[in-house]
């Protein structure tokens, strides 16, 4: 499921601004309309121009280098699924290798570890430590994005809110 959500996130277009968006007969001219100078088009709220993809993305959250795609209106669901399955997978690996980690630590501290197993034990400890670190970071990242979904916000908007808070402090 993690691989499926990764491929779906990578291959689903995040969403472009519809052609002729923002032109309605009888609209009040006092409405603030944002304009992209690069795409030469009016853009709705929460739309941003991605300099990597070179398009205006509808409801843009961020450009993700891991999936080499923008996270926007049409692929945010798959991105959330990817984070969920990735955090489950790393936690599963932590628990399934935890007993082996415990056995190796007990063998090191109670008995002498044989010289021929030192290299494999070192690789195991390093890879287990990296996986534990990744599982914590990915789970926190998933928690952050769940909070954004619940608040009906995006990463760009949350960064803008932090900038406003910093400017008020100064």
Protein Blocks (a to p, Z undefined) as FASTA:
>chain_A
ZZmmmmmmmmpcfbiadehihiaghiafkbccdddfklopacdehiacdfklopacehif
bdcfklopacdfklmmmmmmmmmmmmmmmmmmmmmmmmmmmmmmmmmmmmccdfklmmmm
mmmmmmmmmmmmmmmmmmmmmmmmmmmmmnopafklmmmmmmmmmmmmZZ
